[in-house]
Amino acid sequence: MKQLLIYIFMIFAISGLLAQSISFPDDVRKRGYYDRPYKRYEAEPGKCTSNGLFLSPTCVQTELQSEASNAMATQLIEKDSYISWKNEEAADGMVIRFSLPDGKTGGGTKGVIALYVNGKFVQNITLDSYWAWQHALMTGQTYPDNLPARNKFARMRFDDVRIKLIEKIPRGAIFKLVKADDNRTPYTIDFVELEPVPAPVAFASITDADKIQYNATDGPLDKFIAANGGKTIYIPAGKFEVTERIIISAPNTKLIGAGMWHTELYFSSPSDNAETYAKRGIQTNQNNTVIDGLFITTANDRRYFVLPNGQNGQVGKGVMGSFGSNSVIRNVWIEHFECGGWIDGTTNLTVQYCRFRNHYADGINLASGSKNSLVEHCSFRNNGDDDMASWSSGRNACENVTYQYCTAENNWRASSVGFFGGKGHKALNLVVIDGMEAALRATTDFPGQPFSNEGVHLYDQISIYNCGAKDGPLGFYGDIISGKTAGAIHLTSYSRYDLLNIKFSNIDIYNSRQDAIYIDAANEKMIENLSFENIHINGTGRYGISFNKAVGAASYHNIQFENIGAEDLSPIPRWFKFTQ
């Protein structure tokens, strides 16, 4: 029956009736990054035209498509095999989410696909899986690396390639991706995103009196910025290779690029030894810093460099430091770092209209005393730890960190939103899609400051699709460390302190792979003042809510269950109170 449905969808797609961009149902509710500038074209039956191989949905993690959107993708295997869509808006910015096999000893492989528009060749596009393919031990390993082996399993098998096209694809045109290489290596396409590229920001348009423009003849960019602290530094369109970390050491400094599609900073030191940690990213502790209009990426291809003593050495974040007070990160696109951003102790930081994609750990973490800060209207995708997080690490608790109007997709480790200690945090109007483990989590496993007795952590107006993991053999199911269950909402109080003062309201959870909500405790740790209000659960592999060994209390009002795999509620332990 499934093959027949796929065949019928293919017939409709070939007729051109269904070849269009997809809609995101939560846009009208203003959940997620609803005002994103790009349209999505999925490589799925009924949503494209293709003579390639459609990969059927699965939650078995050894299958490549388990990391794709909706767990479906299309493989181009033969030379001249293709996939095409009908374009809905004139656009010259293209992102292709793809997977090519890893090299036998790591390092990825390359392939070429050709872009055709209305049957006319436009340009070749190189796909390179160098930045993808992280491998974890079958015996359990906290952090994977980029070295394949028989006793390992793979995560992060997809990556993005971004292309500013030489000409716009017109509205209504048929655009086609064609495999150009004469081999039988599968080139897997998950989706394409298209957007109109804004005109570059010109130096003349900047009105600041103390502005200055960088040119390649001015010497290394990091030194130019260090010498012009406190000014508005304009970086024109172009790709700039950077060999040392950029340090902003004066307040009121602005780094203004021509736009995320125009100005690229490429940190070129490979992650081959520990010394390169100091050669990547932008760092500052200064007040009133502004970073705007940049694409930032790196030659880094892993989360850690393994030191001679066997310990893990950091390889660097895209943006880091405290950013002082009242700083702004806007219109910045960051890829292929250890973390997109790790900000310690910031106050009144604003992050807007950014893209944190394809990192080996967090998308962004506002940690260690960060307060009254906001991240909004951002895209998170394919990150290897929490997309959006606040960890009260060290001696300083975090307060009032807010994530709102963001979309997180294809997270391949941990969760998309995680709060670990502190008080008053908020996750509002978010959409989380296709996370391999949890969508939302709060845990007590990390050292630092506990959850405060004051102030409620609020998760509100959030939609969750296709998240969580069923337990099973490591590498096939479950989390990346143990193969254990991950709930779409995952709440645990295991070790460091008690889990306190968390409220979930107006949450819609669809198609959880195991439990929609998972609650657990151990080592005499408690869960207190946990509440659920207006929760809609539709589709689970097992329970709507699993209490496991929960200790403490929670309250609820208006929880709706549909299409539950086992029971709405697991047996509730006698040491846990769940009251209406």
N, C-alpha and C positions, 0 to 999 in steps of 0.2 A: 504493500500500500504506500509506504514512504517513497519508494522509487517511482511509482506511478504519479504521485503528487509532484515530485521534482520534475518529472517529464512534462507534466501539464504546465507547471510554472515556466519551464524553458520555452514551451511553445508560445505562451503569452509574451514572454520577454523578447523572443525573436521578432514577434510582430511589432515590437516597439511600444506596446501599450503601457508597460509598467516600468520602463527605463527612466526613472526620475530620482531626484534626491529624496531621502527619507525625512519623515517628520519626527520631532521629539515631542511626545504627548504632554510633557510637563512645561513646555514653553509658555502656554497660555496661563498657567498657574504661577509663572515667574519663579519656577524652581530650577536650579542649576544655572549654567552660563547661558541663559535664554537669549541674550543679545549678542551672541558670538557672530563674527562676520563671515563664517564659512558655512557651506552646505556639504552634507555627507552623502556619498554614493556608495552603497554597500555591495560587496561582491557575494551576493546570496541569490538563491533561486527566486525568481519573480521580481528581483530588484536590479537586474542587469541583463545583458545579452552576452553569452559566452559559449565557446566550444571547449572550454576547459573542464576540469573535474571539480564538481561541487563537493565539498567536504561536509558530511552530515554532523549535526550537533552531538556533542558528547561532553560529559564531565570527567572522563578518564584523563588524568593529567599527562599521561604518556603520549596522548594524541595531540598533535600540533594545534589543531583548531580549538582545543580547550582554552587557549589563550587569546582566541579571536573574539571579536564582537559577536554576541549571540552564539558563540561557539561554532561559527560557520565561516568559511572562507572558500576561495576558488584557487585551484592550482593550474598554472600554465606549464605543461610538461613538454609538448612537442614544439619545435620551431614553428613560428607563425600562429600558434594558438593565441587567443585574444579574449579580452573582456571589454565591454563598451557600455556607455550610458548616454542618455540625452541630457545635455546641460541646461540648467534652468536660469542661470544668471551669467552674464559676461564676466570672465574671470581669468586672471593670469598668475595667481598664486596657487600652487598645487602641493598637497601633501599626500603621499602614498604610504599606507601602513602595510608592511610586507614582511615576509620571512623567506630567507634563503638558508640552506644548510650551513652548519658550522664547518670549519676546516677540521681535518683529522686530529690536529694537535691544537685546535683553537684558532683564533684569529679571523674566523669568518671566511666567506667566499663572496665573489662578485658575479653579477650578471647584468645584461642589458635588455631593457624593454624599449620599444619605440612607441612614441605618441603620434597618433593620427587624428586629424580633425576633419570630419566630412570626407573621409577617404584620402586626404592629403597628408603626407608625411610632414611632421613638424620638427621633431628632435628626438634624439636618443636620451634615455635616462639610465644612469648606472645605479643599480641596487647593490649595497655592500652590507653584509651582516657582521662586519667587524665589531660593532658596538653591542651586538645582541649575544645571546647564548651564554647564560651563566649556569654553572653546574654545581649541584649539591650532593653530598655523600648519601648513599642509601642507608648508611648506619646512623644518620642524623647529623646535621651540621647547621649551626646557627646562620652562618653566612656563606653563600656559594661563591665560587670564583669562576674564572674564564678558561679553565683547563678541563677539557672533557676526559672521561675515563669510564671504563666498563662498570665500575662500582658507583657511578654517579647518575643522577637524573637531571634533566634540563628544565630551566625556567627562563623567562625573558627571551623567548624565541622570535619575537617580532621587534621591529624598529620602524621609524619613520624616515622617509627621505623627503626633503622640501625642495621645491623647484620654483624659481621665478621664471615663468615661461617667456620665451622670446616674443610671443604674441598672444593676445587674449583669445580664449576659446569663446566664440560668440554664443549668445543666448539662443537656445534651440538647436545648437550643433550637436552632432554625434561625435563624442571623443572616445578613442579606442586605445587600449594598451596592448601591444603585441610583443610576444617573446621573440627577441631578435637572434638569440644564440642557438646554434645547432647542437643541442645536447638534450638529454632527457632528465636533467636536474629540475625538480619542481620549483617554480617561482610562485610562491603563495601570496595572493593579494587578499587583504582583509577589507579594506575600503579605500576610497579616495575622498579627499576634501578639497574643495575649490572655493576661492574667494577673490574678489577684486583687490588688487594691491593698491593701497593709497599712494598718492604722489609723495615723493621724499620730502621730508622737512628740510627746508633750505636754511643756511646760516643767516641769510638776510632777514628771515622771518622771526628770528629770536630777538626780543626787545631788551634783554638784559644789558645794562651798560658795560658790565665787566666780562663780556663774552670773548672767547678766543677759539680759533679753529685749529684743529690738529691736522697736519699733513704728514705723509710718509717720510718726507725729507726732514722732519723735526726729530728724528731718532726714535728710539723705543717708546711705545705708547705709555707704558707704566711710568717711565721717567718723566715724560711730558706732563702727565697728570700730577705726579708728585711735585713738580716744579710750579704748578699753577693752581694749587689748592685755594679754595675760597672763590674761584671763578666759575663761570658757566663755560664748560669745555664742550665744544661741538666736534663730533666725530662724523665725518661725511660718509656717504655711501661707499661701499667697498668691503672687501674682506681683509682684515688686519690680523696678521699672525702675532701672537703675544707669547713671549717666552718666560715672563715673570709675573707673579701675582700683582694685581693693581691695588695699591694701598691709597685710600683717600685719607689724608692726615690733617685736613683743615675743615672746619665747619662751613656750611653754606656753599659747598661744592656741588655743582650740577654736571652730570655726564649726559649729554643729549646727543643721541644718534639721529640719523635720517629716517629711522623707522625700523621695526623688527624684520621687515622684508628687504631692507636696504643696507644696514650697517651690521657686519658680522665681526665679532671678536672671537678668534680661534686660538685657544690656549693649546699650543702645539707640543708641549712636553709629554711624551708617552709615560704611562704608569709602570715603568720597568724597574724603578728603584725608589727607595724611600725619600731621596732628596727632592723628587719632583713634587712632593706635597706642597711646598712653598711656592710653586710656580703656576698655580691655577687660581682663577676666580677673582672676585672683587671684594675687598675687605675694608670696613670702616667702623669706627666707633664715634663718628662725628655727628653732631646735631645738624638738622636741616639739610641732609644729603638728599639729592634727587638723582635717580637713574631712570632714563626714559628713552625708549625707541631703539633698543638693541636686540640683536640675536647673539647669544653667548653659548659657545659649545667648546668641545675639547677633544684631544686625542685619547683621553682616558677611556679604558674599556673594562673597568672593574670597580668594585666597591672598596677593596683594600689591597694594598701591597703587602705580601707576606714577608716579614722581617727575618733576618738570619736566625733569630732566636725562636722563630715559629709564631710570634705574635703578629697581630694585624696592624698595619700602619695606614693611616688615613691618606687618601689621595686628593682631597680637596672638594670644597663646595662651590657652587656658582656664585652665590653672594653669602657673605659671612661677617661676623663681628656683631656689635650691638646696634649699629646704625643710630646710636644716640637717641635723641628725642625729635619728634616731628619730622621724620624723614619719609620719603616717598619712593616706591619702586613701581613704575608704571610702563605698560606697553613693552615689557621685556620678555623674551622667549629664551628659555634656558634648557639645554639638553646635555646628557652624557657626562654628568658629574656624579660624584659620590652622592650628594644631595643637591637639589636645585637651590635651596636656601636653608641655612642654619643660623638663626639670629638669636643671640644671647642677650637678655637684659635690655631689650628695646622698650621705649615708651612712645605711645602715640604714633606708631609706624602705620602707614597705609600702603597696601599692595593691591594694585588694580590692573585688570585687563592684561594679565600675564599668562604665559603657558609654561608649565613645569612638566616636562615629558621625558621619558626614557632615561630615568636615573636609576642608580643601583641601590639607593636607599630612599630617604624621604623626599617628597616633593618640596615641602617647606615645613620647618619646625620652628615655632616661636618658643624658645626654651629659656630656662634659668633666669627667672625674674622678669620676663617680658610682661608688659602691662598695657592695657587700654589700646590694643592694636587690632587692626582690621585687615582681612584678606577677602577681596570680593571680585566677582566677575572674572574668574580665572579658570583655565583648563588644566586638568591633571590627567596624565595618561602613562601607563606602562612603567610605573615606579615600583622599586623593590623594597619599600617599607612604607610607613604611613604617608599618604599623600599630603594630608593636612594634620598637623599635630601641635600639641603644646605639652612639653615635658618640664616639670618643675625640678630640673636637675640641680645638683649642688645645694647651696644654702639658701637660695632665693626662690620663693614660690612665684608662680605666674598668676596673673590676675586679668580677668576680663579680656581674654583673647577671643575674637569673633571671626568665624569663617561663614561667608554668606554668598549666595548666588554663584556657586562654583559647581562644575561638573567633574567628577572623577571616574575614570574608565580603566579597565584592564590592569588594575593593581595586581601584582603577582606575588606579594608577600605582605603579611601583617594586615593592614586595613587601610581604608581611605580616609577615615577621620578618627583620631585617637587623642584622648585627654588623659594625662598621667600626672595627677596631683594638681594643687592650686585651687583657685576658686573663681566662680563667676564666668566661666567660659560659655561660649554659645556656638552652635552649629545650626545655621538657619538657611532655609530655602535652597537645599542642596539636592543634587541628583548623583547617585552612585550606581555604576553599571559594570557588570561582568568582573567583579573582584574575585580573584581565585581563593581568597580567604575571607576575612570579615569585611563588612562595609563600614560599620561604626563599632568602636570598641572603647572601653575604659578599663584599665587594669591597675594593679598595685604591685607589679613585678619589678619596677625600675627604682633604683635608689634615688633619693632626693626628698623633696618636701611632700607631705601627704595631702590628700584632699582635705580642704578646710572644713571646719564645722560651720562656717558662714558661707552663704552664697550658694546658689544652685547652678550646676552645669546643665545647660538646656540644649537638647536636640529637638528642633521644631521644624515642621514643614519640609520633610525630606522624603524623597522617593528612592527606593532601592530595588534594583533588578539583577537577578541571576548572580547572587553572591553567596558566600559561605562555602563550606567544604564538608563532605561526609567523611567519616573516619574510615581508614582502611590501610592497606600496605603503603608505606612511605614511598613517595614518587608516583603512585597511582592515584591516591586520594589524600585528603587531610591537609594540615598545615605543613610547611616546608621543613619543620624541625622534627616532628614526631609522627605525622600522619593522623593526628587527632582531629576531632570535630572542630570546625570553626562556624559559629553562628553568623547569620547576616548581621545581627547585633550581638556582640560578644562581650560579656561582662564577667570579670573574674577578680576575686580577692584572694590571692594566694600567699603572698610573702611579706611585703614591706610594711603595709599599713592597711587600714580598712577602706572599703569602697563606700563613699558617702555622697549624698546630696546630688543625685542625678535624676533628671526628668526627661522623658521622651514623650513628645506630643505631636499629633498630626503626622504620623509616619505611615507610609504605604510600603509594604514589603512584598515583592513579587518573585515567585519561582526560586525560593531558597533551596540550595542543593541539599541541605540537611535540615537544621533547625532555624526557624526565622529569628528566634531570640534564645540565646544560650546563657545561663547564669550558673556560676560555679564558685566554690570557695574551698580553702584548705588551710591547714596550719593555724587553726583557731582565729582566722581572720573573718571579719564580719562584712555584711552588706546591709547598709541602713539608709533610710530615706530615699529609696529608689521608687520611682513612680512612672506609670504608663497611662497615657490618656489619648483617646482617639487613635487607636492603632488598627490598621487594616492589614491583615496577613492573607495573602492569596497564593497558594501553591508552596508546598514544602516537600522535602524528601522524607522527613520524619515528623517531629513535633512542631506545633506552632510556638510553644515556649517549653524549653527544656531546663529543668532546675538542677539537674545533676546532684551535686553535694552542697547546694547553696545553704548558707547559714545567715540568718538575719531576717529582714522583712522588706516587703514591697507592697505598694498599693496600685490599684488599677481602676480605670473607668472607660467603658466603651471600647472593648477589644473585639474585633470582628474576625472570624476565621472562615476561610473558604479553601476547598481543595487541599486539605491537610493529608499528608501521606500516612501518618499513624493516628495520633490523638492531638486534640487541641493543646492539651497540657500533659507533660510527663507527670508521673507521680511526684507530689510535692513532699520533700523531706520534712519530718516532724519538727526539725529545728529551724524551719523557714516559714514565715507567715506571709501569705499572699491574700490580701483583703481588698474588697471593693469599697 
